Every structure is written in structure tokens, then in C-alpha cells.
Amino acid sequence: MVGRIGKVAVLGSGVMGSGIAAHLANIGIPSLLLDIVPKELTEAEKKKGLTLENKTVRNRLAAEAIGKLKKQKPAPLAKKANAELITPGNIDDDMEKLGEVDWIIEVVVENLDIKRKVFEKVEAYRKPGSIVSSNTSGISIEAMSEGRSEDFRAHFLGTHFFNPPRYLKLLEVIPTKATKPEVFEYVKTFGENVLGKGVVEAKDTPNFIANRIGTYGLLVTVREMTKRGFSVGEVDSVTGPAIGRPKSATFRTLDVVGLDTFLHVAKNVYDQVEGEEKDVFDPPAFMKEMAKKGWIGSKSGQGFYLKQKGENGSEILELDYETMEYGPRKKLKAPSVQQSKQAKSKADKLKALVYADDRAGELVWNILKPVLLYSGEKLHEIADNVKAVDEAMKWGFGWELGPFETWDAIGIEKSVKRMEEEGETIPESVKKMLESGVTSFYGENNEYFENGVYVKAEFNPKIINLKTLKKEEIKVIMKNAGASLIDIGDGVANLEFTSPNNSIGLDVMQMISKSIDEVEKNYKGLVINNQGKNFCVGANLMMILMEAQDMNYPELDLVVRQFQKTMAKIRYSGKPVVAGTFGMTLGGGSEVSMPAASIQASLETYMGLVEVGVGLIPGGGGNKELYLRQLERLPKGANIDLQSVANQVFETIAMAKVGTSAQEAAELGYIRPQDGISVNGDHLLYDAKQKALHLADSGYQPPQRKKIPVVGETGYATMLLGAKTMHFGSHISDHDLKIAEKLAFVLAGGRVPKGTEVDEQYLLDLEREAFLSLVAEPKTQQRMQHMLTKGKPLRN
């Protein structure tokens, strides 16, 4: 077997194949993307005088797929330049190149005969010991490998990525009877540590784990909807976050996935099972009719929903599956829906709906009950344990709780009693568990119930769970309402923001300051990280707006001074501070991160100074930090073009540019070359801790305070000219221009000659004055109010 995977071949350049190649490129692994040779020329090729023998024609399908990667939304590529790591080719001319790769991934059409023919070709060219896998969503892995050599079968397995591969965490790995255990373990470890996936071992059964349970659950939901007369919109209003599922709920999810894809996945199971289960996997006639009409969802422009322009702007209509016409979207209103919203825990939210005696309760119980029973019945057919099933559903379908966690949440004893009263057959394993006195699939200390005993769950040592650590009170060093300082071992402490949306208020600033004091005395280093939805969405906007509306500007001045002082404390800490960023790292979140000794960013970090969106400029030192970062990127000894640097920073902040990945954030200058990127978000805290330890053990010294060269008055005029040109062309409003004037003045260093060297505090004072003058503007307050109430910027 290969010692490392340095290059990969992907056979099939469709959405899935090109998406896998893009994900490999995102982590720096080059790939060869091969597809079939076209049988006909396009009109453009004919005009160029090309023939079917021309290389560009023969590689067209793969080359076009690579081109599409740069335009797709959401973007499969973490940055467009990553496409250069993907080489197009074709299956007729380039198979001999398979001898150069370490892993061959088949992603061709879902047809067993075609796949077997492809693998026959692969075997003729692959090097011994190279890994071969299929990305099939449901065809038997064993059947594909029939007739292949012993070495091929020993290195062959299923690797089922979920689409889109960059964003969806689940990777189902399916070994065959002939797959060497060490090959399976290598792929599993590679999947977790390098590809950044949540890897689940699945058995070689129709649709494996996630699609088996997920498709069943969706079809029983459709059955319940038609049986009891619910509408598409009513179902979606209670099958999303209300029961711990994504906002897209049931039918909006189907529109995104594509009805054609879903029907194909359902047919996989339908063709291979019998009896009542077969009936469930036979979609109702109206869904087949939708597919015939081409109403397959977002990619066709309509599906279960249709977006159209009305008198009051765009509106979304829902499909009436009885008339096949579109009408106003409905929501299911019931007392239990409100009760669920008021509940605090996931379990209480579910119980409020599941056991409610109203229409919402009836719907939720009747769609959850069969999924729980089916999961229990199929458990050992499709997986090794409950943990694998739950993780597959969370990572592949975005469920907050897997089916067995859901069963625990609503109470196994209570729910089973009701199921039996309704005449349901309880899975034998569940009955035996209850008879033995066990009433939960999961124990208290990362244990799950299997074969009559609780088994300790195995975790990758790179996963550090803050919630688990906080259960040991000794690990919590100090805390207040906005943050906690936690001992994460090996002499490193972690500062976790716990405020709403992890926003920065006075309580968070206080904890940052106290944490640095504590770490400087007793620890090697500090990590700033949390395990919420986002790293930090910025400063506490509500607090700022309320103070501004009360005209309490002296108080705001103190707050901004404290913010700047706290950020400076991060920069000049005597012990290394590492920011572990992920998700939304916006505004104040970026300002907390940039002064740190280092950033360890999740690949999915969305970073930017976005204050202009609420009528402000950064107030916590962000302007100065981004300017310094750009200066640091310049080669030593080179003639510095200060104006070019200032213009670039001005444009980035004035246009509120956000890196939509850590790699894009690096292109914008928020992340430096010496900072790190973690592909697996679950390993982020571990990686940040290791970085802090490395800095400490290398004799970390904080940066020295130094003078900063600025562009002065002439540079201010240059930046302002660009803004006025945009204003003259009606690209920005009067208030946008005012914000740009303030920003340009700060970045230029005020009214000083070009090349003047100023100290940091001077720039911070300019920044604070500009921030406070803007926050007093009525139009800025309107923008802030709009962001708080509507969740999107106002351009006034």
C-alpha cells in the first residue's frame, strides 16, 4: 500500500467528480480529472476548425467541468487559483497516467456494468498498492470488484462523499470482505486528518447509512403529508429547526438536492428490498409527474417551490400536489409550535412537539415514529452501532440529533409505550435493552449501548471538546457572563466567548484582559476559540446603538478606548496568543484575531472588516492591523509603494470585502503566510493549541512597538478621488462617501506629509475619533437599526 497520497485521479467530471477534485485541490493535492471523449463537435469547435482528434476536443468535458468550478455557488474551490491543481484528460488517452497516482476515485454513471468495465481498464494501468474506490451512492461495492485481481480487491473500497464535497462533512467508507484492514484504516485516518471529513464505516447495503435513513424519512414525511392533507409549506414549517433539522426542512432540501437525484437514490433501495419497505421507497405519483415535467428543483427553476415576482416584489409560492398548481406558502400554526420555540434544550423542544395534542404534534409524531423504528430495525444491517448511524445523519443531512439521540431526547420508555399502544412492532434490540433496565442509547461519559453493555466511544485524539472539559469544574479557571477561561492541558488555556452570537461587549473585553494576565503568570500560551456556530460576529451592535441614541458619547468613547486597549494587550502579550477562527469572523471578530501572535483558521472561515455595512469603520484597531499586515508582506529591502498598500487596504475595508474561505482571507491579507489552516474543523482547537505550544517552546517574544509610515495628505487625496469617482457614477451614496472620507483620513495618517512615521496610538486616536463621529450620524443609526431588525445591510 502507498505510504502517502500525493496525487489522485478522479474518473468522471460531473458535479460530484469535479467537486471531489476541487476539494482535493483546496487541500493542495493535485488530481487528474478524466471523462469520456465527446462524440460530436460543438458549434464553437467547428468554427475553430477543430476535429474529434484534437486534444482540446477530447478533453473538453473535463476542461469544461474545471471551468464551471470557478463559477459555481456555493463555491467548490476555496480560492479560484486552486483549479490549477486539476489537470483535465480523457479515459481513452490518459489511462496510462493512472500509474502515477496513489488513489483512483471512480465517479462515473450509476450503472454496475459500466463501473465494472471502468475498473477493468483501471486494473490494466494502476500501480500495485494504489488505492481504488467508488463514490457510488448505493451500488454494491462487492459486486463492482468481482473479477478483479487479489491486489486490486485488497485495495478497493467505497468512499461515498456527500455533495457538495467541500461543505458536507460526511464520508461513508465501505470496505469489502477482501479490503485489507490497514487500507480501510489508512483511508479513514486520511479522510479525517487530511480531507477534514467525519468518517463513518458503513456496510455494503443499499444506499449505505445516511441515504437509507434520510430517504426513508423523507418519503414517510411525504406519505404523512398526503394522507392527512398537510401542505408543502405546512410540513416545512415544522420539519426544520423546530425538530433539529436544517432551515431547508423537507421540501426546500429536496429542491436543492434535485428531485431527479432523489428519485434515483430512492430507486436504489426500491430495486433491492421487498414487502412493506419496498412500498415506502416507491415515491407517490405526483413526484414522478413533477420529474416528467422537469420540475426538479433549484436547477430547473421550480420544484416544490417557485419564486416569482409579484406586486410586492419577489414571492415564493408552494406547489399544491393535488392540482399541480402553485399558490401562497402556508405555515402550520399550533400551540405546540410556540411552546417548542420557548423551550431551552433540544430535548424539551422535541418533546413539546412530539407529545402535543394538536395538528403539529400529530404530524411530527407520525413522521418521527417510523424513522425511529426503521433505524432500530436496520441498525445492524447498515452499521456497526448507534453512534455510526447518528453521526452519518448529523454529518450528511445536517440533523442536530441522529435518530437514536432523538429517541433518547423524547424518552425511549415513554415513546415505546405509545408505539406499542398504537400497534407498532418494536425492534428486538430495543425491547431487549429496555427489558434489561437500560433506558438510554447513550451513557453519560461518551458511551453508547451495544450488545448488552455500554461501550466507550473512540475519538480522534485531535478532538478537544470544551463542553466536556467544563464539566470538570477544576478546568474552568475563571468566567463571567460573556466568556470563560478553560485549562485545555499542557500549559495552554482557552478563552471561550459565550455571549449571544459571541459578540464583543465589555464583559468579553474584561475577560480577554484578565485571561492574558493569568496566562502571562501561569501558562505557556492562550488560545481564543469557541465551539459555537461562529467565532465572532463583531461588537455588540445593540449596545452601541442604544448608547448612540441616548447621545451617551462619553460612554461610547470609553468603550472604544477599552476595545483598542484590549486588542493591544493581545498584540503585546508576553505569552503567545493564537486565535482559532471559524465560521463568521467578522468586524470585531477580525479585530480580535489580527493582533494575535498567530491565527489557526478553519478552512471554512469567513473573515472581513464589514463595519461600513452598518455605517461605521472598524474601531478596535482593525484599520491599523490590516495596514500593518500588508506592509509586512512586502519583501525586505524592496522600495515600498506606500500608496499602493494604503489603496489596497482602503478598498478592502471600504467595500467590506470578506474572504469566503481561509484561503481567500489570506489573499485579502487578513491571514498571513505563517498562520495555519485546519481543514477539519473538529481539529481546530487541537491545532491552535499545538501552535501556541510551538511558539512558546521556540522562545516566543512579543513584537516591538514601532513607527508606522503613512501616505499623509497626498495619499488621502488619492484615496478620496477613487471614492468620489464612484460617487459621481452613482455607485455609492452620499453617506457611503462620508464613510469613505473618514476611512481614508485614518489610513492616510491625517494631515501629515507622505512618508511620515507615526506611532500606533496616533492611528488609534484617529480611528476612534472617526468611529465616534460616524456613530452620531442619523444615517449610520438607521443602518445599525436595519441590520439588527432585518439582518442585512441598508444602503441609504
TARAFEN-V523727 format. One record per residue. N is the residue number from 1. RES is the residue in one letter. SS is DSSP state (a for helix, b for strand, c for the rest). D_CENTER is the distance of its C-alpha to the mean C-alpha in whole Angstrom. Layout:
BEGIN
N/RES/SS/D_CENTER  N/RES/SS/D_CENTER
END
This chain:
BEGIN
1/M/c/32  2/V/c/30  3/G/c/30  4/R/c/27  5/I/c/24  6/G/c/25  7/K/b/25  8/V/b/24  9/A/b/25  10/V/b/23  11/L/b/26  12/G/c/25  13/S/c/23  14/G/c/22  15/V/a/19  16/M/a/17  17/G/a/20  18/S/a/19  19/G/a/15  20/I/a/16  21/A/a/18  22/A/a/15  23/H/a/13  24/L/a/16  25/A/a/17  26/N/a/14  27/I/c/15  28/G/c/19  29/I/c/20  30/P/b/23  31/S/b/23  32/L/b/26  33/L/b/25  34/L/b/28  35/D/b/29  36/I/c/32  37/V/c/35  38/P/c/35  39/K/c/39  40/E/c/39  41/L/c/39  42/T/c/37  43/E/a/40  44/A/a/38  45/E/a/39  46/K/a/43  47/K/a/43  48/K/c/42  49/G/c/45  50/L/c/42  51/T/c/43  52/L/c/41  53/E/c/42  54/N/c/40  55/K/a/37  56/T/a/35  57/V/a/36  58/R/a/36  59/N/c/32  60/R/a/31  61/L/a/29  62/A/a/26  63/A/a/27  64/E/a/26  65/A/a/23  66/I/a/22  67/G/a/23  68/K/a/21  69/L/a/18  70/K/c/18  71/K/c/19  72/Q/c/16  73/K/c/14  74/P/c/11  75/A/c/12  76/P/c/12  77/L/c/13  78/A/c/12  79/K/c/15  80/K/a/18  81/A/a/20  82/N/a/18  83/A/a/20  84/E/a/23  85/L/a/22  86/I/b/23  87/T/b/26  88/P/b/28  89/G/b/30  90/N/b/32  91/I/c/33  92/D/c/37  93/D/c/37  94/D/c/35  95/M/a/35  96/E/a/37  97/K/a/34  98/L/a/32  99/G/a/34  100/E/a/32  101/V/c/29  102/D/c/28  103/W/b/25  104/I/b/26  105/I/b/23  106/E/b/25  107/V/c/23  108/V/c/26  109/V/c/28  110/E/c/28  111/N/c/31  112/L/a/33  113/D/a/36  114/I/a/34  115/K/a/31  116/R/a/35  117/K/a/36  118/V/a/33  119/F/a/33  120/E/a/37  121/K/a/36  122/V/a/34  123/E/a/36  124/A/a/39  125/Y/a/37  126/R/c/34  127/K/c/35  128/P/c/36  129/G/c/33  130/S/c/31  131/I/b/28  132/V/b/28  133/S/b/25  134/S/b/24  135/N/c/21  136/T/c/23  137/S/c/22  138/G/c/25  139/I/c/28  140/S/c/30  141/I/a/29  142/E/a/33  143/A/a/34  144/M/a/32  145/S/c/34  146/E/c/37  147/G/c/40  148/R/c/38  149/S/c/39  150/E/a/39  151/D/a/37  152/F/a/35  153/R/a/34  154/A/a/34  155/H/c/31  156/F/b/29  157/L/b/27  158/G/b/24  159/T/b/20  160/H/b/18  161/F/b/15  162/F/c/13  163/N/c/12  164/P/c/10  165/P/c/11  166/R/c/8  167/Y/c/5  168/L/c/7  169/K/c/8  170/L/b/12  171/L/b/15  172/E/b/18  173/V/b/21  174/I/b/24  175/P/b/27  176/T/c/31  177/K/c/34  178/A/c/35  179/T/c/31  180/K/c/32  181/P/a/31  182/E/a/30  183/V/a/28  184/F/a/26  185/E/a/25  186/Y/a/25  187/V/a/22  188/K/a/20  189/T/a/20  190/F/a/19  191/G/a/16  192/E/a/15  193/N/a/16  194/V/c/16  195/L/c/14  196/G/c/11  197/K/c/11  198/G/b/13  199/V/b/16  200/V/b/18  201/E/b/22  202/A/c/23  203/K/c/27  204/D/c/28  205/T/c/28  206/P/c/28  207/N/c/24  208/F/c/23  209/I/c/21  210/A/a/18  211/N/a/20  212/R/a/23  213/I/a/22  214/G/a/20  215/T/a/22  216/Y/a/25  217/G/a/24  218/L/a/23  219/L/a/27  220/V/a/28  221/T/a/27  222/V/a/28  223/R/a/31  224/E/a/31  225/M/a/31  226/T/a/34  227/K/a/36  228/R/a/36  229/G/c/35  230/F/c/32  231/S/c/30  232/V/a/27  233/G/a/26  234/E/a/28  235/V/a/26  236/D/a/22  237/S/a/23  238/V/a/23  239/T/c/21  240/G/c/18  241/P/a/17  242/A/a/21  243/I/a/20  244/G/c/17  245/R/c/15  246/P/c/13  247/K/c/14  248/S/c/15  249/A/c/17  250/T/c/20  251/F/a/21  252/R/a/18  253/T/a/16  254/L/a/19  255/D/a/20  256/V/a/16  257/V/a/17  258/G/c/20  259/L/a/23  260/D/a/25  261/T/a/22  262/F/a/22  263/L/a/26  264/H/a/26  265/V/a/24  266/A/a/26  267/K/a/29  268/N/a/28  269/V/a/29  270/Y/a/32  271/D/c/34  272/Q/c/34  273/V/c/34  274/E/c/38  275/G/a/39  276/E/a/37  277/E/a/34  278/K/a/35  279/D/a/35  280/V/a/32  281/F/c/30  282/D/c/33  283/P/c/31  284/P/c/33  285/A/a/35  286/F/a/33  287/M/a/30  288/K/a/32  289/E/a/34  290/M/a/31  291/A/a/30  292/K/a/33  293/K/a/33  294/G/c/30  295/W/c/28  296/I/c/25  297/G/b/22  298/S/a/20  299/K/a/21  300/S/a/25  301/G/c/25  302/Q/b/26  303/G/c/25  304/F/c/25  305/Y/b/25  306/L/b/26  307/K/b/26  308/Q/b/29  309/K/b/31  310/G/b/33  311/E/c/36  312/N/c/33  313/G/b/31  314/S/b/28  315/E/b/28  316/I/b/26  317/L/b/28  318/E/b/28  319/L/b/30  320/D/b/33  321/Y/c/33  322/E/c/37  323/T/c/38  324/M/c/35  325/E/b/35  326/Y/b/32  327/G/b/33  328/P/b/32  329/R/c/28  330/K/c/29  331/K/c/28  332/L/c/29  333/K/c/31  334/A/c/33  335/P/a/33  336/S/a/31  337/V/a/28  338/Q/a/29  339/Q/a/30  340/S/a/26  341/K/a/25  342/Q/a/27  343/A/c/26  344/K/c/25  345/S/c/23  346/K/a/21  347/A/a/24  348/D/a/27  349/K/a/24  350/L/a/25  351/K/a/28  352/A/a/29  353/L/a/28  354/V/a/29  355/Y/c/33  356/A/c/34  357/D/c/37  358/D/c/36  359/R/a/34  360/A/a/30  361/G/a/31  362/E/a/33  363/L/a/30  364/V/a/27  365/W/a/30  366/N/a/31  367/I/a/27  368/L/a/26  369/K/a/30  370/P/a/30  371/V/a/26  372/L/a/27  373/L/a/30  374/Y/a/29  375/S/a/26  376/G/a/29  377/E/a/32  378/K/a/29  379/L/a/28  380/H/a/30  381/E/a/30  382/I/a/27  383/A/c/26  384/D/c/27  385/N/c/26  386/V/a/24  387/K/a/22  388/A/a/21  389/V/a/21  390/D/a/19  391/E/a/16  392/A/a/16  393/M/a/16  394/K/a/13  395/W/a/11  396/G/a/12  397/F/a/13  398/G/c/10  399/W/c/14  400/E/c/14  401/L/c/17  402/G/c/19  403/P/a/22  404/F/a/24  405/E/a/22  406/T/a/23  407/W/a/26  408/D/a/27  409/A/a/26  410/I/a/28  411/G/c/31  412/I/a/32  413/E/a/36  414/K/a/36  415/S/a/34  416/V/a/36  417/K/a/39  418/R/a/38  419/M/a/37  420/E/a/40  421/E/a/42  422/E/c/40  423/G/c/42  424/E/c/38  425/T/c/39  426/I/c/37  427/P/c/35  428/E/a/38  429/S/a/35  430/V/a/34  431/K/a/38  432/K/a/39  433/M/a/36  434/L/a/38  435/E/a/41  436/S/c/41  437/G/c/40  438/V/c/36  439/T/c/34  440/S/c/30  441/F/c/28  442/Y/b/27  443/G/c/29  444/E/c/28  445/N/c/27  446/N/c/25  447/E/b/27  448/Y/b/27  449/F/b/30  450/E/b/31  451/N/c/35  452/G/c/37  453/V/b/35  454/Y/b/32  455/V/b/30  456/K/b/28  457/A/c/25  458/E/c/24  459/F/c/21  460/N/c/20  461/P/c/22  462/K/c/19  463/I/c/17  464/I/c/19  465/N/c/18  466/L/a/20  467/K/a/21  468/T/a/23  469/L/a/24  470/K/a/25  471/K/a/27  472/E/c/30  473/E/a/31  474/I/a/32  475/K/a/29  476/V/b/29  477/I/b/31  478/M/b/31  479/K/b/29  480/N/c/29  481/A/c/28  482/G/c/25  483/A/b/24  484/S/b/25  485/L/b/26  486/I/b/25  487/D/b/27  488/I/c/25  489/G/c/28  490/D/c/29  491/G/c/30  492/V/b/27  493/A/b/26  494/N/b/23  495/L/b/22  496/E/b/20  497/F/b/20  498/T/c/20  499/S/c/21  500/P/a/20  501/N/a/17  502/N/a/18  503/S/c/20  504/I/b/23  505/G/c/26  506/L/a/29  507/D/a/29  508/V/a/26  509/M/a/28  510/Q/a/30  511/M/a/28  512/I/a/27  513/S/a/31  514/K/a/32  515/S/a/29  516/I/a/30  517/D/a/34  518/E/a/33  519/V/a/31  520/E/a/34  521/K/a/37  522/N/a/35  523/Y/c/32  524/K/c/31  525/G/b/28  526/L/b/25  527/V/b/22  528/I/b/20  529/N/c/17  530/N/c/15  531/Q/c/13  532/G/c/12  533/K/c/10  534/N/c/10  535/F/c/13  536/C/b/15  537/V/c/16  538/G/c/19  539/A/b/23  540/N/c/24  541/L/a/25  542/M/a/27  543/M/a/29  544/I/a/30  545/L/a/31  546/M/a/33  547/E/a/35  548/A/a/35  549/Q/a/37  550/D/c/39  551/M/c/40  552/N/c/39  553/Y/a/39  554/P/a/40  555/E/a/38  556/L/a/35  557/D/a/37  558/L/a/37  559/V/a/33  560/V/a/32  561/R/a/34  562/Q/a/33  563/F/a/29  564/Q/a/31  565/K/a/33  566/T/a/30  567/M/a/28  568/A/a/31  569/K/a/31  570/I/a/28  571/R/a/29  572/Y/c/32  573/S/c/32  574/G/c/34  575/K/c/31  576/P/b/28  577/V/b/25  578/V/b/22  579/A/b/19  580/G/b/15  581/T/b/13  582/F/b/9  583/G/b/7  584/M/b/10  585/T/b/13  586/L/b/16  587/G/c/19  588/G/a/21  589/G/a/18  590/S/a/18  591/E/a/22  592/V/a/21  593/S/a/20  594/M/a/22  595/P/c/25  596/A/c/24  597/A/c/26  598/S/b/22  599/I/b/19  600/Q/b/16  601/A/b/13  602/S/b/10  603/L/b/9  604/E/b/6  605/T/b/9  606/Y/b/10  607/M/b/14  608/G/b/17  609/L/c/20  610/V/c/20  611/E/a/23  612/V/a/25  613/G/a/23  614/V/a/25  615/G/c/28  616/L/c/28  617/I/c/28  618/P/c/26  619/G/c/29  620/G/c/27  621/G/c/28  622/G/a/25  623/N/a/28  624/K/a/30  625/E/a/27  626/L/a/25  627/Y/a/29  628/L/a/30  629/R/a/27  630/Q/a/28  631/L/a/31  632/E/a/30  633/R/c/29  634/L/c/32  635/P/c/34  636/K/c/37  637/G/c/41  638/A/c/39  639/N/c/41  640/I/c/38  641/D/c/38  642/L/a/37  643/Q/a/37  644/S/a/34  645/V/a/32  646/A/a/32  647/N/a/32  648/Q/a/28  649/V/a/27  650/F/a/29  651/E/a/27  652/T/a/24  653/I/a/24  654/A/a/27  655/M/c/24  656/A/c/21  657/K/c/19  658/V/c/16  659/G/b/14  660/T/c/11  661/S/c/10  662/A/a/12  663/Q/a/14  664/E/a/15  665/A/a/15  666/A/a/18  667/E/a/20  668/L/a/20  669/G/c/22  670/Y/c/19  671/I/c/19  672/R/c/22  673/P/c/23  674/Q/c/24  675/D/c/20  676/G/b/18  677/I/b/14  678/S/b/13  679/V/c/11  680/N/c/10  681/G/a/9  682/D/a/12  683/H/a/14  684/L/a/13  685/L/a/16  686/Y/a/18  687/D/a/18  688/A/a/19  689/K/a/22  690/Q/a/23  691/K/a/23  692/A/a/25  693/L/a/27  694/H/a/28  695/L/a/29  696/A/a/31  697/D/a/33  698/S/c/33  699/G/c/35  700/Y/c/33  701/Q/c/35  702/P/c/33  703/P/c/34  704/Q/c/37  705/R/c/37  706/K/c/39  707/K/c/40  708/I/b/37  709/P/b/39  710/V/c/38  711/V/c/39  712/G/a/42  713/E/a/43  714/T/a/43  715/G/a/40  716/Y/a/39  717/A/a/41  718/T/a/39  719/M/a/36  720/L/a/37  721/L/a/39  722/G/a/36  723/A/a/34  724/K/a/38  725/T/a/38  726/M/a/34  727/H/a/36  728/F/a/39  729/G/c/37  730/S/c/36  731/H/c/32  732/I/c/32  733/S/c/34  734/D/a/36  735/H/a/34  736/D/a/32  737/L/a/35  738/K/a/36  739/I/a/32  740/A/a/32  741/E/a/36  742/K/a/35  743/L/a/32  744/A/a/34  745/F/a/37  746/V/a/35  747/L/a/33  748/A/a/37  749/G/c/38  750/G/c/41  751/R/c/44  752/V/c/45  753/P/c/46  754/K/c/44  755/G/c/43  756/T/c/44  757/E/b/42  758/V/b/41  759/D/c/39  760/E/a/36  761/Q/a/38  762/Y/a/39  763/L/a/36  764/L/a/34  765/D/a/37  766/L/a/37  767/E/a/33  768/R/a/34  769/E/a/37  770/A/a/35  771/F/a/32  772/L/a/35  773/S/a/37  774/L/a/34  775/V/a/33  776/A/c/37  777/E/c/36  778/P/a/36  779/K/a/34  780/T/a/31  781/Q/a/32  782/Q/a/31  783/R/a/28  784/M/a/27  785/Q/a/28  786/H/a/26  787/M/a/23  788/L/a/24  789/T/a/25  790/K/a/23  791/G/c/20  792/K/c/20  793/P/c/23  794/L/c/26  795/R/c/28  796/N/c/32
END
